């Protein structure tokens, strides 16, 4: 078994702050002339920050686990997404854009892994240590195939 956490970069974190910043700028501009409107915008910025934080914590994976017979993607709370080895055709470097389940936490294409599944949508992930994760996945996948052949 191998576990890795999703790797993030500064650009990914900044994209979540962008809506809040876009609301704060007009609030500060209006503060000198129309305090009431500025206060309303600040409340909007706070609500937007709360929604963005909730999205960040709810929809982004927290851990990737390679088990004996599956790849497990863990989210916060009781939520997980399992990919049985029997459905995996290959794992490869990610493409710039894919059609499927995209769970990247980095903007750099060199850090993306694409899990190609048989007759199902691909899954895109970004482990913190892509090289080690890929090596451990291939080892576990080969061990699973050997055990299946017996």
PyMOL CGO cylinders between C-alpha atoms (Angstrom):
from pymol import cmd
from pymol.cgo import CYLINDER

trace = [
    CYLINDER, 0.00, 0.00, 0.00, 1.15, 3.51, -0.83, 0.3, 1, 1, 1, 1, 1, 1,
    CYLINDER, 1.15, 3.51, -0.83, -0.39, 6.86, 0.07, 0.3, 1, 1, 1, 1, 1, 1,
    CYLINDER, -0.39, 6.86, 0.07, 0.26, 10.28, -1.36, 0.3, 1, 1, 1, 1, 1, 1,
    CYLINDER, 0.26, 10.28, -1.36, -1.39, 13.62, -0.93, 0.3, 1, 1, 1, 1, 1, 1,
    CYLINDER, -1.39, 13.62, -0.93, -2.47, 15.87, -3.77, 0.3, 1, 1, 1, 1, 1, 1,
    CYLINDER, -2.47, 15.87, -3.77, 0.17, 18.38, -4.71, 0.3, 1, 1, 1, 1, 1, 1,
    CYLINDER, 0.17, 18.38, -4.71, -0.90, 22.00, -5.02, 0.3, 1, 1, 1, 1, 1, 1,
    CYLINDER, -0.90, 22.00, -5.02, 0.79, 25.05, -6.42, 0.3, 1, 1, 1, 1, 1, 1,
    CYLINDER, 0.79, 25.05, -6.42, 0.44, 28.75, -5.71, 0.3, 1, 1, 1, 1, 1, 1,
    CYLINDER, 0.44, 28.75, -5.71, -1.58, 29.37, -8.88, 0.3, 1, 1, 1, 1, 1, 1,
    CYLINDER, -1.58, 29.37, -8.88, -4.21, 26.85, -7.85, 0.3, 1, 1, 1, 1, 1, 1,
    CYLINDER, -4.21, 26.85, -7.85, -4.58, 28.47, -4.44, 0.3, 1, 1, 1, 1, 1, 1,
    CYLINDER, -4.58, 28.47, -4.44, -4.75, 31.95, -5.93, 0.3, 1, 1, 1, 1, 1, 1,
    CYLINDER, -4.75, 31.95, -5.93, -7.58, 31.00, -8.27, 0.3, 1, 1, 1, 1, 1, 1,
    CYLINDER, -7.58, 31.00, -8.27, -9.78, 30.42, -5.22, 0.3, 1, 1, 1, 1, 1, 1,
    CYLINDER, -9.78, 30.42, -5.22, -8.95, 33.90, -3.90, 0.3, 1, 1, 1, 1, 1, 1,
    CYLINDER, -8.95, 33.90, -3.90, -9.68, 35.66, -7.18, 0.3, 1, 1, 1, 1, 1, 1,
    CYLINDER, -9.68, 35.66, -7.18, -13.46, 36.12, -6.66, 0.3, 1, 1, 1, 1, 1, 1,
    CYLINDER, -13.46, 36.12, -6.66, -12.87, 37.54, -3.17, 0.3, 1, 1, 1, 1, 1, 1,
    CYLINDER, -12.87, 37.54, -3.17, -10.22, 39.95, -4.44, 0.3, 1, 1, 1, 1, 1, 1,
    CYLINDER, -10.22, 39.95, -4.44, -12.50, 41.03, -7.28, 0.3, 1, 1, 1, 1, 1, 1,
    CYLINDER, -12.50, 41.03, -7.28, -15.12, 41.96, -4.68, 0.3, 1, 1, 1, 1, 1, 1,
    CYLINDER, -15.12, 41.96, -4.68, -12.73, 43.63, -2.24, 0.3, 1, 1, 1, 1, 1, 1,
    CYLINDER, -12.73, 43.63, -2.24, -11.28, 46.09, -4.76, 0.3, 1, 1, 1, 1, 1, 1,
    CYLINDER, -11.28, 46.09, -4.76, -14.60, 47.85, -5.53, 0.3, 1, 1, 1, 1, 1, 1,
    CYLINDER, -14.60, 47.85, -5.53, -15.48, 47.82, -1.83, 0.3, 1, 1, 1, 1, 1, 1,
    CYLINDER, -15.48, 47.82, -1.83, -12.33, 49.74, -0.97, 0.3, 1, 1, 1, 1, 1, 1,
    CYLINDER, -12.33, 49.74, -0.97, -12.86, 52.10, -3.90, 0.3, 1, 1, 1, 1, 1, 1,
    CYLINDER, -12.86, 52.10, -3.90, -16.43, 52.82, -2.79, 0.3, 1, 1, 1, 1, 1, 1,
    CYLINDER, -16.43, 52.82, -2.79, -15.58, 53.07, 0.90, 0.3, 1, 1, 1, 1, 1, 1,
    CYLINDER, -15.58, 53.07, 0.90, -14.67, 56.76, 0.69, 0.3, 1, 1, 1, 1, 1, 1,
    CYLINDER, -14.67, 56.76, 0.69, -17.75, 57.81, -1.28, 0.3, 1, 1, 1, 1, 1, 1,
    CYLINDER, -17.75, 57.81, -1.28, -20.53, 55.35, -0.43, 0.3, 1, 1, 1, 1, 1, 1,
    CYLINDER, -20.53, 55.35, -0.43, -19.91, 53.49, 2.83, 0.3, 1, 1, 1, 1, 1, 1,
    CYLINDER, -19.91, 53.49, 2.83, -23.22, 51.65, 2.70, 0.3, 1, 1, 1, 1, 1, 1,
    CYLINDER, -23.22, 51.65, 2.70, -22.53, 50.08, -0.71, 0.3, 1, 1, 1, 1, 1, 1,
    CYLINDER, -22.53, 50.08, -0.71, -18.98, 49.26, 0.34, 0.3, 1, 1, 1, 1, 1, 1,
    CYLINDER, -18.98, 49.26, 0.34, -20.32, 47.45, 3.42, 0.3, 1, 1, 1, 1, 1, 1,
    CYLINDER, -20.32, 47.45, 3.42, -22.71, 45.45, 1.23, 0.3, 1, 1, 1, 1, 1, 1,
    CYLINDER, -22.71, 45.45, 1.23, -19.90, 44.47, -1.10, 0.3, 1, 1, 1, 1, 1, 1,
    CYLINDER, -19.90, 44.47, -1.10, -17.74, 43.46, 1.87, 0.3, 1, 1, 1, 1, 1, 1,
    CYLINDER, -17.74, 43.46, 1.87, -20.53, 41.18, 3.10, 0.3, 1, 1, 1, 1, 1, 1,
    CYLINDER, -20.53, 41.18, 3.10, -20.66, 39.73, -0.41, 0.3, 1, 1, 1, 1, 1, 1,
    CYLINDER, -20.66, 39.73, -0.41, -16.90, 39.20, -0.34, 0.3, 1, 1, 1, 1, 1, 1,
    CYLINDER, -16.90, 39.20, -0.34, -17.21, 37.39, 2.99, 0.3, 1, 1, 1, 1, 1, 1,
    CYLINDER, -17.21, 37.39, 2.99, -19.99, 35.17, 1.68, 0.3, 1, 1, 1, 1, 1, 1,
    CYLINDER, -19.99, 35.17, 1.68, -17.97, 34.45, -1.47, 0.3, 1, 1, 1, 1, 1, 1,
    CYLINDER, -17.97, 34.45, -1.47, -14.94, 33.55, 0.66, 0.3, 1, 1, 1, 1, 1, 1,
    CYLINDER, -14.94, 33.55, 0.66, -17.09, 31.17, 2.71, 0.3, 1, 1, 1, 1, 1, 1,
    CYLINDER, -17.09, 31.17, 2.71, -18.48, 29.49, -0.42, 0.3, 1, 1, 1, 1, 1, 1,
    CYLINDER, -18.48, 29.49, -0.42, -15.02, 29.18, -1.99, 0.3, 1, 1, 1, 1, 1, 1,
    CYLINDER, -15.02, 29.18, -1.99, -13.63, 27.67, 1.22, 0.3, 1, 1, 1, 1, 1, 1,
    CYLINDER, -13.63, 27.67, 1.22, -16.51, 25.19, 1.36, 0.3, 1, 1, 1, 1, 1, 1,
    CYLINDER, -16.51, 25.19, 1.36, -15.92, 24.20, -2.26, 0.3, 1, 1, 1, 1, 1, 1,
    CYLINDER, -15.92, 24.20, -2.26, -12.19, 23.87, -1.67, 0.3, 1, 1, 1, 1, 1, 1,
    CYLINDER, -12.19, 23.87, -1.67, -12.70, 21.60, 1.33, 0.3, 1, 1, 1, 1, 1, 1,
    CYLINDER, -12.70, 21.60, 1.33, -15.55, 19.54, -0.11, 0.3, 1, 1, 1, 1, 1, 1,
    CYLINDER, -15.55, 19.54, -0.11, -14.62, 18.81, -3.72, 0.3, 1, 1, 1, 1, 1, 1,
    CYLINDER, -14.62, 18.81, -3.72, -10.85, 18.47, -3.63, 0.3, 1, 1, 1, 1, 1, 1,
    CYLINDER, -10.85, 18.47, -3.63, -9.20, 15.16, -2.78, 0.3, 1, 1, 1, 1, 1, 1,
    CYLINDER, -9.20, 15.16, -2.78, -7.11, 14.87, 0.37, 0.3, 1, 1, 1, 1, 1, 1,
    CYLINDER, -7.11, 14.87, 0.37, -5.30, 11.59, -0.29, 0.3, 1, 1, 1, 1, 1, 1,
    CYLINDER, -5.30, 11.59, -0.29, -4.56, 9.04, -3.01, 0.3, 1, 1, 1, 1, 1, 1,
    CYLINDER, -4.56, 9.04, -3.01, -4.08, 5.47, -1.80, 0.3, 1, 1, 1, 1, 1, 1,
    CYLINDER, -4.08, 5.47, -1.80, -2.81, 2.54, -3.82, 0.3, 1, 1, 1, 1, 1, 1,
    CYLINDER, -2.81, 2.54, -3.82, -4.25, -0.63, -2.30, 0.3, 1, 1, 1, 1, 1, 1,
    CYLINDER, -4.25, -0.63, -2.30, -3.88, -4.29, -3.32, 0.3, 1, 1, 1, 1, 1, 1,
    CYLINDER, -3.88, -4.29, -3.32, -6.73, -4.22, -5.83, 0.3, 1, 1, 1, 1, 1, 1,
    CYLINDER, -6.73, -4.22, -5.83, -7.73, -0.59, -6.33, 0.3, 1, 1, 1, 1, 1, 1,
    CYLINDER, -7.73, -0.59, -6.33, -6.79, 3.04, -6.33, 0.3, 1, 1, 1, 1, 1, 1,
    CYLINDER, -6.79, 3.04, -6.33, -8.68, 4.99, -3.68, 0.3, 1, 1, 1, 1, 1, 1,
    CYLINDER, -8.68, 4.99, -3.68, -9.20, 8.75, -3.85, 0.3, 1, 1, 1, 1, 1, 1,
    CYLINDER, -9.20, 8.75, -3.85, -10.23, 10.13, -0.46, 0.3, 1, 1, 1, 1, 1, 1,
    CYLINDER, -10.23, 10.13, -0.46, -12.12, 13.37, 0.05, 0.3, 1, 1, 1, 1, 1, 1,
    CYLINDER, -12.12, 13.37, 0.05, -13.01, 15.05, 3.33, 0.3, 1, 1, 1, 1, 1, 1,
    CYLINDER, -13.01, 15.05, 3.33, -15.54, 13.30, 5.50, 0.3, 1, 1, 1, 1, 1, 1,
    CYLINDER, -15.54, 13.30, 5.50, -16.71, 9.82, 4.58, 0.3, 1, 1, 1, 1, 1, 1,
    CYLINDER, -16.71, 9.82, 4.58, -16.42, 10.39, 0.82, 0.3, 1, 1, 1, 1, 1, 1,
    CYLINDER, -16.42, 10.39, 0.82, -14.14, 8.24, -1.31, 0.3, 1, 1, 1, 1, 1, 1,
    CYLINDER, -14.14, 8.24, -1.31, -13.87, 7.30, -4.98, 0.3, 1, 1, 1, 1, 1, 1,
    CYLINDER, -13.87, 7.30, -4.98, -12.54, 3.82, -5.73, 0.3, 1, 1, 1, 1, 1, 1,
    CYLINDER, -12.54, 3.82, -5.73, -11.04, 2.77, -9.04, 0.3, 1, 1, 1, 1, 1, 1,
    CYLINDER, -11.04, 2.77, -9.04, -10.68, -1.04, -9.17, 0.3, 1, 1, 1, 1, 1, 1,
    CYLINDER, -10.68, -1.04, -9.17, -7.57, -2.28, -10.97, 0.3, 1, 1, 1, 1, 1, 1,
    CYLINDER, -7.57, -2.28, -10.97, -9.85, -4.41, -13.15, 0.3, 1, 1, 1, 1, 1, 1,
    CYLINDER, -9.85, -4.41, -13.15, -11.17, -1.21, -14.77, 0.3, 1, 1, 1, 1, 1, 1,
    CYLINDER, -11.17, -1.21, -14.77, -7.77, 0.44, -15.37, 0.3, 1, 1, 1, 1, 1, 1,
    CYLINDER, -7.77, 0.44, -15.37, -6.25, 0.16, -18.84, 0.3, 1, 1, 1, 1, 1, 1,
    CYLINDER, -6.25, 0.16, -18.84, -3.23, 2.41, -18.23, 0.3, 1, 1, 1, 1, 1, 1,
    CYLINDER, -3.23, 2.41, -18.23, -1.79, 5.29, -16.26, 0.3, 1, 1, 1, 1, 1, 1,
    CYLINDER, -1.79, 5.29, -16.26, 0.04, 7.99, -18.19, 0.3, 1, 1, 1, 1, 1, 1,
    CYLINDER, 0.04, 7.99, -18.19, 1.14, 11.59, -18.16, 0.3, 1, 1, 1, 1, 1, 1,
    CYLINDER, 1.14, 11.59, -18.16, -1.89, 13.83, -18.33, 0.3, 1, 1, 1, 1, 1, 1,
    CYLINDER, -1.89, 13.83, -18.33, -3.03, 15.63, -21.44, 0.3, 1, 1, 1, 1, 1, 1,
    CYLINDER, -3.03, 15.63, -21.44, -3.62, 19.37, -21.52, 0.3, 1, 1, 1, 1, 1, 1,
    CYLINDER, -3.62, 19.37, -21.52, -7.37, 18.85, -21.49, 0.3, 1, 1, 1, 1, 1, 1,
    CYLINDER, -7.37, 18.85, -21.49, -9.31, 15.67, -20.94, 0.3, 1, 1, 1, 1, 1, 1,
    CYLINDER, -9.31, 15.67, -20.94, -12.89, 14.56, -20.96, 0.3, 1, 1, 1, 1, 1, 1,
    CYLINDER, -12.89, 14.56, -20.96, -13.57, 12.72, -17.76, 0.3, 1, 1, 1, 1, 1, 1,
    CYLINDER, -13.57, 12.72, -17.76, -13.30, 13.10, -14.03, 0.3, 1, 1, 1, 1, 1, 1,
    CYLINDER, -13.30, 13.10, -14.03, -10.77, 15.85, -13.44, 0.3, 1, 1, 1, 1, 1, 1,
    CYLINDER, -10.77, 15.85, -13.44, -9.38, 16.22, -9.92, 0.3, 1, 1, 1, 1, 1, 1,
    CYLINDER, -9.38, 16.22, -9.92, -6.20, 18.22, -10.53, 0.3, 1, 1, 1, 1, 1, 1,
    CYLINDER, -6.20, 18.22, -10.53, -4.84, 20.48, -7.81, 0.3, 1, 1, 1, 1, 1, 1,
    CYLINDER, -4.84, 20.48, -7.81, -2.05, 22.01, -9.90, 0.3, 1, 1, 1, 1, 1, 1,
    CYLINDER, -2.05, 22.01, -9.90, -1.98, 24.04, -13.08, 0.3, 1, 1, 1, 1, 1, 1,
    CYLINDER, -1.98, 24.04, -13.08, 1.25, 22.56, -14.40, 0.3, 1, 1, 1, 1, 1, 1,
    CYLINDER, 1.25, 22.56, -14.40, 0.63, 19.86, -16.98, 0.3, 1, 1, 1, 1, 1, 1,
    CYLINDER, 0.63, 19.86, -16.98, 3.87, 18.07, -16.09, 0.3, 1, 1, 1, 1, 1, 1,
    CYLINDER, 3.87, 18.07, -16.09, 2.43, 17.13, -12.68, 0.3, 1, 1, 1, 1, 1, 1,
    CYLINDER, 2.43, 17.13, -12.68, -0.79, 15.58, -13.97, 0.3, 1, 1, 1, 1, 1, 1,
    CYLINDER, -0.79, 15.58, -13.97, -1.48, 11.83, -14.14, 0.3, 1, 1, 1, 1, 1, 1,
    CYLINDER, -1.48, 11.83, -14.14, -4.26, 10.42, -16.23, 0.3, 1, 1, 1, 1, 1, 1,
    CYLINDER, -4.26, 10.42, -16.23, -5.84, 7.09, -15.27, 0.3, 1, 1, 1, 1, 1, 1,
    CYLINDER, -5.84, 7.09, -15.27, -7.29, 5.58, -18.41, 0.3, 1, 1, 1, 1, 1, 1,
    CYLINDER, -7.29, 5.58, -18.41, -10.13, 3.20, -17.62, 0.3, 1, 1, 1, 1, 1, 1,
    CYLINDER, -10.13, 3.20, -17.62, -11.72, 0.51, -19.75, 0.3, 1, 1, 1, 1, 1, 1,
    CYLINDER, -11.72, 0.51, -19.75, -15.05, 1.67, -21.18, 0.3, 1, 1, 1, 1, 1, 1,
    CYLINDER, -15.05, 1.67, -21.18, -15.28, 4.43, -18.55, 0.3, 1, 1, 1, 1, 1, 1,
    CYLINDER, -15.28, 4.43, -18.55, -14.23, 8.04, -18.19, 0.3, 1, 1, 1, 1, 1, 1,
    CYLINDER, -14.23, 8.04, -18.19, -10.61, 8.81, -17.47, 0.3, 1, 1, 1, 1, 1, 1,
    CYLINDER, -10.61, 8.81, -17.47, -9.63, 10.20, -14.08, 0.3, 1, 1, 1, 1, 1, 1,
    CYLINDER, -9.63, 10.20, -14.08, -7.07, 12.98, -13.79, 0.3, 1, 1, 1, 1, 1, 1,
    CYLINDER, -7.07, 12.98, -13.79, -5.11, 13.45, -10.54, 0.3, 1, 1, 1, 1, 1, 1,
    CYLINDER, -5.11, 13.45, -10.54, -2.03, 15.35, -9.34, 0.3, 1, 1, 1, 1, 1, 1,
    CYLINDER, -2.03, 15.35, -9.34, -0.09, 13.48, -6.65, 0.3, 1, 1, 1, 1, 1, 1,
    CYLINDER, -0.09, 13.48, -6.65, 2.57, 15.41, -4.74, 0.3, 1, 1, 1, 1, 1, 1,
    CYLINDER, 2.57, 15.41, -4.74, 5.33, 13.02, -5.88, 0.3, 1, 1, 1, 1, 1, 1,
    CYLINDER, 5.33, 13.02, -5.88, 4.28, 11.91, -9.35, 0.3, 1, 1, 1, 1, 1, 1,
    CYLINDER, 4.28, 11.91, -9.35, 7.34, 9.73, -10.01, 0.3, 1, 1, 1, 1, 1, 1,
    CYLINDER, 7.34, 9.73, -10.01, 7.08, 7.76, -6.76, 0.3, 1, 1, 1, 1, 1, 1,
    CYLINDER, 7.08, 7.76, -6.76, 3.31, 7.43, -7.07, 0.3, 1, 1, 1, 1, 1, 1,
    CYLINDER, 3.31, 7.43, -7.07, 3.61, 6.09, -10.63, 0.3, 1, 1, 1, 1, 1, 1,
    CYLINDER, 3.61, 6.09, -10.63, 6.31, 3.59, -9.65, 0.3, 1, 1, 1, 1, 1, 1,
    CYLINDER, 6.31, 3.59, -9.65, 4.27, 2.32, -6.70, 0.3, 1, 1, 1, 1, 1, 1,
    CYLINDER, 4.27, 2.32, -6.70, 1.15, 2.11, -8.85, 0.3, 1, 1, 1, 1, 1, 1,
    CYLINDER, 1.15, 2.11, -8.85, 2.91, 0.03, -11.51, 0.3, 1, 1, 1, 1, 1, 1,
    CYLINDER, 2.91, 0.03, -11.51, 4.33, -2.31, -8.86, 0.3, 1, 1, 1, 1, 1, 1,
    CYLINDER, 4.33, -2.31, -8.86, 0.92, -2.79, -7.21, 0.3, 1, 1, 1, 1, 1, 1,
    CYLINDER, 0.92, -2.79, -7.21, -0.79, -3.20, -10.59, 0.3, 1, 1, 1, 1, 1, 1,
    CYLINDER, -0.79, -3.20, -10.59, 1.72, -5.86, -11.70, 0.3, 1, 1, 1, 1, 1, 1,
    CYLINDER, 1.72, -5.86, -11.70, 1.37, -7.69, -8.35, 0.3, 1, 1, 1, 1, 1, 1,
    CYLINDER, 1.37, -7.69, -8.35, -2.40, -7.61, -8.77, 0.3, 1, 1, 1, 1, 1, 1,
    CYLINDER, -2.40, -7.61, -8.77, -2.14, -9.02, -12.31, 0.3, 1, 1, 1, 1, 1, 1,
    CYLINDER, -2.14, -9.02, -12.31, 0.17, -11.82, -11.11, 0.3, 1, 1, 1, 1, 1, 1,
    CYLINDER, 0.17, -11.82, -11.11, -2.23, -12.69, -8.28, 0.3, 1, 1, 1, 1, 1, 1,
    CYLINDER, -2.23, -12.69, -8.28, -5.14, -12.68, -10.70, 0.3, 1, 1, 1, 1, 1, 1,
    CYLINDER, -5.14, -12.68, -10.70, -3.41, -15.13, -13.05, 0.3, 1, 1, 1, 1, 1, 1,
    CYLINDER, -3.41, -15.13, -13.05, -2.89, -17.77, -10.33, 0.3, 1, 1, 1, 1, 1, 1,
]
cmd.load_cgo(trace, "trace")
